[in-house]
Amino acid sequence: MRNTLGDLNNHLFEQLERLNDEELTGDKLYEEMERAKAIGDIASKIISNANVVLQAKKIQADTLGKDNTEIPKMLEG
């Protein structure tokens, strides 16, 4: 299974819809809020990681043909 930033966006909007459910109250609302916080924390890390890859690609594009700069395997997108 391959996840994309588009998939992440869909998950975030799904979570927002669950939080917007006016029938959620009490413990169920609290559980959903905790889930939303966990999802948000993980989403932030995924977005931060994607930004590192994007910056590496920008550097690679800027230096293409100027030297033999190689991007580390873990940063290849």
N, CA, C and O atoms as CSV, one atom per row, in Angstrom:
chain,resi,resn,atom,element,x,y,z
A,1,MET,N,N,0.841,-1.182,0.000
A,1,MET,CA,C,0.000,0.000,0.000
A,1,MET,C,C,0.880,1.237,0.000
A,1,MET,O,O,1.838,1.325,0.768
A,2,ARG,N,N,0.562,2.175,-0.845
A,2,ARG,CA,C,1.350,3.398,-0.947
A,2,ARG,C,C,0.481,4.587,-0.568
A,2,ARG,O,O,-0.568,4.816,-1.170
A,3,ASN,N,N,0.918,5.333,0.421
A,3,ASN,CA,C,0.182,6.509,0.873
A,3,ASN,C,C,0.786,7.759,0.259
A,3,ASN,O,O,1.991,7.834,0.019
A,4,THR,N,N,-0.063,8.729,0.011
A,4,THR,CA,C,0.379,9.982,-0.582
A,4,THR,C,C,-0.056,11.145,0.295
A,4,THR,O,O,-0.837,10.971,1.230
A,5,LEU,N,N,0.451,12.324,-0.010
A,5,LEU,CA,C,-0.004,13.510,0.712
A,5,LEU,C,C,-1.479,13.774,0.421
A,5,LEU,O,O,-2.181,14.349,1.252
A,6,GLY,N,N,-1.948,13.360,-0.747
A,6,GLY,CA,C,-3.374,13.459,-1.049
A,6,GLY,C,C,-4.204,12.584,-0.114
A,6,GLY,O,O,-5.270,12.986,0.352
A,7,ASP,N,N,-3.691,11.368,0.153
A,7,ASP,CA,C,-4.371,10.476,1.102
A,7,ASP,C,C,-4.400,11.108,2.492
A,7,ASP,O,O,-5.415,11.054,3.187
A,8,LEU,N,N,-3.290,11.701,2.883
A,8,LEU,CA,C,-3.221,12.373,4.180
A,8,LEU,C,C,-4.261,13.476,4.251
A,8,LEU,O,O,-4.954,13.611,5.259
A,9,ASN,N,N,-4.375,14.252,3.209
A,9,ASN,CA,C,-5.352,15.328,3.165
A,9,ASN,C,C,-6.768,14.766,3.353
A,9,ASN,O,O,-7.573,15.331,4.094
A,10,ASN,N,N,-7.058,13.656,2.679
A,10,ASN,CA,C,-8.370,13.027,2.824
A,10,ASN,C,C,-8.618,12.568,4.256
A,10,ASN,O,O,-9.712,12.757,4.788
A,11,HIS,N,N,-7.607,11.964,4.886
A,11,HIS,CA,C,-7.742,11.513,6.275
A,11,HIS,C,C,-8.010,12.692,7.217
A,11,HIS,O,O,-8.823,12.592,8.135
A,12,LEU,N,N,-7.323,13.794,6.978
A,12,LEU,CA,C,-7.516,14.963,7.832
A,12,LEU,C,C,-8.930,15.522,7.700
A,12,LEU,O,O,-9.541,15.907,8.697
A,13,PHE,N,N,-9.445,15.567,6.488
A,13,PHE,CA,C,-10.811,16.051,6.306
A,13,PHE,C,C,-11.836,15.064,6.883
A,13,PHE,O,O,-12.868,15.484,7.406
A,14,GLU,N,N,-11.559,13.775,6.793
A,14,GLU,CA,C,-12.447,12.789,7.411
A,14,GLU,C,C,-12.488,12.985,8.919
A,14,GLU,O,O,-13.548,12.897,9.539
A,15,GLN,N,N,-11.321,13.252,9.504
A,15,GLN,CA,C,-11.259,13.478,10.943
A,15,GLN,C,C,-12.033,14.738,11.310
A,15,GLN,O,O,-12.742,14.765,12.316
A,16,LEU,N,N,-11.901,15.758,10.512
A,16,LEU,CA,C,-12.643,16.994,10.755
A,16,LEU,C,C,-14.154,16.730,10.719
A,16,LEU,O,O,-14.899,17.266,11.540
A,17,GLU,N,N,-14.595,15.919,9.785
A,17,GLU,CA,C,-16.018,15.570,9.705
A,17,GLU,C,C,-16.474,14.812,10.946
A,17,GLU,O,O,-17.572,15.045,11.452
A,18,ARG,N,N,-15.624,13.897,11.442
A,18,ARG,CA,C,-15.993,13.168,12.661
A,18,ARG,C,C,-16.095,14.118,13.845
A,18,ARG,O,O,-17.000,13.985,14.669
A,19,LEU,N,N,-15.180,15.071,13.936
A,19,LEU,CA,C,-15.229,16.035,15.038
A,19,LEU,C,C,-16.446,16.955,14.930
A,19,LEU,O,O,-16.923,17.476,15.938
A,20,ASN,N,N,-16.933,17.149,13.739
A,20,ASN,CA,C,-18.067,18.047,13.508
A,20,ASN,C,C,-19.410,17.363,13.781
A,20,ASN,O,O,-20.458,18.003,13.688
A,21,ASP,N,N,-19.386,16.079,14.114
A,21,ASP,CA,C,-20.605,15.333,14.405
A,21,ASP,C,C,-21.220,15.854,15.703
A,21,ASP,O,O,-20.660,15.654,16.782
A,22,GLU,N,N,-22.353,16.514,15.601
A,22,GLU,CA,C,-22.987,17.133,16.775
A,22,GLU,C,C,-23.549,16.106,17.748
A,22,GLU,O,O,-23.885,16.452,18.880
A,23,GLU,N,N,-23.656,14.856,17.330
A,23,GLU,CA,C,-24.154,13.807,18.216
A,23,GLU,C,C,-23.061,13.265,19.132
A,23,GLU,O,O,-23.351,12.546,20.088
A,24,LEU,N,N,-21.816,13.605,18.846
A,24,LEU,CA,C,-20.713,13.173,19.712
A,24,LEU,C,C,-20.711,14.028,20.974
A,24,LEU,O,O,-20.654,15.256,20.908
A,25,THR,N,N,-20.772,13.373,22.102
A,25,THR,CA,C,-20.734,14.082,23.378
A,25,THR,C,C,-19.959,13.255,24.391
A,25,THR,O,O,-19.672,12.079,24.167
A,26,GLY,N,N,-19.637,13.869,25.473
A,26,GLY,CA,C,-19.014,13.166,26.592
A,26,GLY,C,C,-17.753,12.421,26.222
A,26,GLY,O,O,-16.861,12.948,25.556
A,27,ASP,N,N,-17.705,11.167,26.677
A,27,ASP,CA,C,-16.511,10.335,26.466
A,27,ASP,C,C,-16.220,10.095,24.994
A,27,ASP,O,O,-15.058,10.053,24.591
A,28,LYS,N,N,-17.258,9.938,24.194
A,28,LYS,CA,C,-17.050,9.696,22.761
A,28,LYS,C,C,-16.410,10.917,22.102
A,28,LYS,O,O,-15.529,10.774,21.254
A,29,LEU,N,N,-16.841,12.090,22.479
A,29,LEU,CA,C,-16.237,13.318,21.949
A,29,LEU,C,C,-14.796,13.433,22.410
A,29,LEU,O,O,-13.917,13.782,21.621
A,30,TYR,N,N,-14.545,13.144,23.675
A,30,TYR,CA,C,-13.180,13.203,24.207
A,30,TYR,C,C,-12.281,12.225,23.449
A,30,TYR,O,O,-11.162,12.575,23.075
A,31,GLU,N,N,-12.767,10.995,23.220
A,31,GLU,CA,C,-11.974,10.001,22.482
A,31,GLU,C,C,-11.667,10.494,21.071
A,31,GLU,O,O,-10.548,10.331,20.583
A,32,GLU,N,N,-12.652,11.091,20.423
A,32,GLU,CA,C,-12.441,11.588,19.061
A,32,GLU,C,C,-11.454,12.747,19.051
A,32,GLU,O,O,-10.660,12.884,18.120
A,33,MET,N,N,-11.504,13.578,20.086
A,33,MET,CA,C,-10.547,14.686,20.186
A,33,MET,C,C,-9.128,14.169,20.398
A,33,MET,O,O,-8.176,14.717,19.843
A,34,GLU,N,N,-8.987,13.128,21.188
A,34,GLU,CA,C,-7.669,12.512,21.404
A,34,GLU,C,C,-7.159,11.888,20.105
A,34,GLU,O,O,-5.979,12.000,19.772
A,35,ARG,N,N,-8.059,11.233,19.382
A,35,ARG,CA,C,-7.683,10.645,18.099
A,35,ARG,C,C,-7.248,11.741,17.130
A,35,ARG,O,O,-6.257,11.588,16.415
A,36,ALA,N,N,-7.990,12.845,17.111
A,36,ALA,CA,C,-7.664,13.965,16.222
A,36,ALA,C,C,-6.287,14.540,16.561
A,36,ALA,O,O,-5.515,14.888,15.667
A,37,LYS,N,N,-5.992,14.636,17.843
A,37,LYS,CA,C,-4.675,15.152,18.255
A,37,LYS,C,C,-3.564,14.220,17.775
A,37,LYS,O,O,-2.542,14.684,17.268
A,38,ALA,N,N,-3.755,12.921,17.930
A,38,ALA,CA,C,-2.745,11.953,17.481
A,38,ALA,C,C,-2.572,12.019,15.966
A,38,ALA,O,O,-1.448,12.007,15.464
A,39,ILE,N,N,-3.680,12.088,15.245
A,39,ILE,CA,C,-3.612,12.175,13.792
A,39,ILE,C,C,-2.909,13.463,13.374
A,39,ILE,O,O,-2.088,13.454,12.456
A,40,GLY,N,N,-3.226,14.563,14.040
A,40,GLY,CA,C,-2.583,15.845,13.733
A,40,GLY,C,C,-1.087,15.816,13.992
A,40,GLY,O,O,-0.308,16.355,13.206
A,41,ASP,N,N,-0.684,15.192,15.086
A,41,ASP,CA,C,0.744,15.087,15.404
A,41,ASP,C,C,1.491,14.286,14.337
A,41,ASP,O,O,2.565,14.683,13.886
A,42,ILE,N,N,0.910,13.166,13.947
A,42,ILE,CA,C,1.541,12.332,12.923
A,42,ILE,C,C,1.548,13.062,11.579
A,42,ILE,O,O,2.539,13.018,10.850
A,43,ALA,N,N,0.448,13.727,11.259
A,43,ALA,CA,C,0.366,14.475,9.995
A,43,ALA,C,C,1.448,15.542,9.932
A,43,ALA,O,O,2.056,15.747,8.881
A,44,SER,N,N,1.693,16.218,11.038
A,44,SER,CA,C,2.747,17.242,11.079
A,44,SER,C,C,4.110,16.648,10.768
A,44,SER,O,O,4.909,17.253,10.053
A,45,LYS,N,N,4.374,15.468,11.302
A,45,LYS,CA,C,5.658,14.806,11.045
A,45,LYS,C,C,5.772,14.390,9.573
A,45,LYS,O,O,6.834,14.529,8.966
A,46,ILE,N,N,4.683,13.884,9.009
A,46,ILE,CA,C,4.694,13.486,7.598
A,46,ILE,C,C,4.938,14.700,6.711
A,46,ILE,O,O,5.732,14.637,5.773
A,47,ILE,N,N,4.262,15.798,7.004
A,47,ILE,CA,C,4.417,17.022,6.219
A,47,ILE,C,C,5.834,17.569,6.364
A,47,ILE,O,O,6.420,18.026,5.383
A,48,SER,N,N,6.380,17.529,7.554
A,48,SER,CA,C,7.754,17.980,7.774
A,48,SER,C,C,8.739,17.127,6.975
A,48,SER,O,O,9.674,17.652,6.371
A,49,ASN,N,N,8.527,15.823,6.975
A,49,ASN,CA,C,9.389,14.920,6.213
A,49,ASN,C,C,9.286,15.216,4.717
A,49,ASN,O,O,10.298,15.248,4.016
A,50,ALA,N,N,8.071,15.430,4.234
A,50,ALA,CA,C,7.881,15.744,2.816
A,50,ALA,C,C,8.586,17.050,2.461
A,50,ALA,O,O,9.126,17.186,1.364
A,51,ASN,N,N,8.583,18.002,3.378
A,51,ASN,CA,C,9.264,19.272,3.140
A,51,ASN,C,C,10.777,19.069,3.017
A,51,ASN,O,O,11.423,19.728,2.203
A,52,VAL,N,N,11.339,18.174,3.809
A,52,VAL,CA,C,12.777,17.875,3.712
A,52,VAL,C,C,13.090,17.299,2.330
A,52,VAL,O,O,14.076,17.684,1.701
A,53,VAL,N,N,12.252,16.383,1.866
A,53,VAL,CA,C,12.453,15.786,0.542
A,53,VAL,C,C,12.347,16.870,-0.531
A,53,VAL,O,O,13.160,16.909,-1.454
A,54,LEU,N,N,11.356,17.744,-0.414
A,54,LEU,CA,C,11.181,18.831,-1.373
A,54,LEU,C,C,12.402,19.747,-1.396
A,54,LEU,O,O,12.869,20.127,-2.470
A,55,GLN,N,N,12.916,20.100,-0.235
A,55,GLN,CA,C,14.098,20.952,-0.173
A,55,GLN,C,C,15.306,20.265,-0.804
A,55,GLN,O,O,16.106,20.904,-1.487
A,56,ALA,N,N,15.431,18.952,-0.570
A,56,ALA,CA,C,16.540,18.206,-1.178
A,56,ALA,C,C,16.417,18.214,-2.698
A,56,ALA,O,O,17.421,18.352,-3.396
A,57,LYS,N,N,15.205,18.067,-3.215
A,57,LYS,CA,C,14.992,18.100,-4.660
A,57,LYS,C,C,15.304,19.481,-5.236
A,57,LYS,O,O,15.854,19.592,-6.331
A,58,LYS,N,N,14.951,20.531,-4.492
A,58,LYS,CA,C,15.263,21.895,-4.950
A,58,LYS,C,C,16.774,22.106,-5.022
A,58,LYS,O,O,17.286,22.677,-5.984
A,59,ILE,N,N,17.466,21.646,-4.010
A,59,ILE,CA,C,18.935,21.773,-3.998
A,59,ILE,C,C,19.532,20.983,-5.152
A,59,ILE,O,O,20.442,21.450,-5.836
A,60,GLN,N,N,19.010,19.784,-5.360
A,60,GLN,CA,C,19.500,18.962,-6.459
A,60,GLN,C,C,19.266,19.665,-7.795
A,60,GLN,O,O,20.154,19.670,-8.648
A,61,ALA,N,N,18.097,20.253,-7.989
A,61,ALA,CA,C,17.794,20.954,-9.243
A,61,ALA,C,C,18.685,22.174,-9.420
A,61,ALA,O,O,19.119,22.474,-10.532
A,62,ASP,N,N,18.958,22.874,-8.330
A,62,ASP,CA,C,19.808,24.070,-8.393
A,62,ASP,C,C,21.255,23.733,-8.731
A,62,ASP,O,O,21.948,24.534,-9.357
A,63,THR,N,N,21.711,22.562,-8.322
A,63,THR,CA,C,23.109,22.201,-8.529
A,63,THR,C,C,23.312,21.268,-9.716
A,63,THR,O,O,24.449,20.916,-10.030
A,64,LEU,N,N,22.245,20.865,-10.374
A,64,LEU,CA,C,22.346,19.959,-11.511
A,64,LEU,C,C,23.277,20.542,-12.568
A,64,LEU,O,O,23.073,21.661,-13.040
A,65,GLY,N,N,24.264,19.801,-12.921
A,65,GLY,CA,C,25.221,20.228,-13.928
A,65,GLY,C,C,26.355,21.073,-13.371
A,65,GLY,O,O,27.332,21.325,-14.077
A,66,LYS,N,N,26.253,21.512,-12.139
A,66,LYS,CA,C,27.302,22.351,-11.546
A,66,LYS,C,C,28.359,21.502,-10.841
A,66,LYS,O,O,29.540,21.850,-10.821
A,67,ASP,N,N,27.925,20.406,-10.274
A,67,ASP,CA,C,28.860,19.483,-9.631
A,67,ASP,C,C,28.204,18.105,-9.581
A,67,ASP,O,O,27.119,17.909,-10.129
A,68,ASN,N,N,28.836,17.193,-8.952
A,68,ASN,CA,C,28.306,15.828,-8.884
A,68,ASN,C,C,27.558,15.578,-7.577
A,68,ASN,O,O,27.698,14.516,-6.970
A,69,THR,N,N,26.776,16.542,-7.150
A,69,THR,CA,C,26.029,16.408,-5.906
A,69,THR,C,C,25.039,15.259,-6.011
A,69,THR,O,O,24.250,15.185,-6.953
A,70,GLU,N,N,25.092,14.376,-5.043
A,70,GLU,CA,C,24.144,13.270,-4.997
A,70,GLU,C,C,23.293,13.421,-3.749
A,70,GLU,O,O,23.790,13.765,-2.676
A,71,ILE,N,N,22.021,13.160,-3.904
A,71,ILE,CA,C,21.090,13.201,-2.781
A,71,ILE,C,C,21.141,11.847,-2.067
A,71,ILE,O,O,21.070,10.805,-2.719
A,72,PRO,N,N,21.263,11.851,-0.745
A,72,PRO,CA,C,21.239,10.583,-0.010
A,72,PRO,C,C,19.977,9.782,-0.335
A,72,PRO,O,O,18.913,10.367,-0.533
A,73,LYS,N,N,20.083,8.466,-0.391
A,73,LYS,CA,C,18.975,7.595,-0.749
A,73,LYS,C,C,17.718,7.897,0.062
A,73,LYS,O,O,16.618,7.912,-0.491
A,74,MET,N,N,17.867,8.138,1.369
A,74,MET,CA,C,16.685,8.355,2.208
A,74,MET,C,C,15.930,9.624,1.856
A,74,MET,O,O,14.780,9.789,2.264
A,75,LEU,N,N,16.557,10.529,1.104
A,75,LEU,CA,C,15.890,11.781,0.733
A,75,LEU,C,C,15.346,11.767,-0.689
A,75,LEU,O,O,14.741,12.739,-1.141
A,76,GLU,N,N,15.563,10.665,-1.387
A,76,GLU,CA,C,15.049,10.584,-2.748
A,76,GLU,C,C,13.543,10.420,-2.718
A,76,GLU,O,O,13.020,9.616,-1.945
A,77,GLY,N,N,12.843,11.169,-3.549
A,77,GLY,CA,C,11.377,11.119,-3.541
A,77,GLY,C,C,10.834,10.187,-4.581
A,77,GLY,O,O,9.618,10.036,-4.700
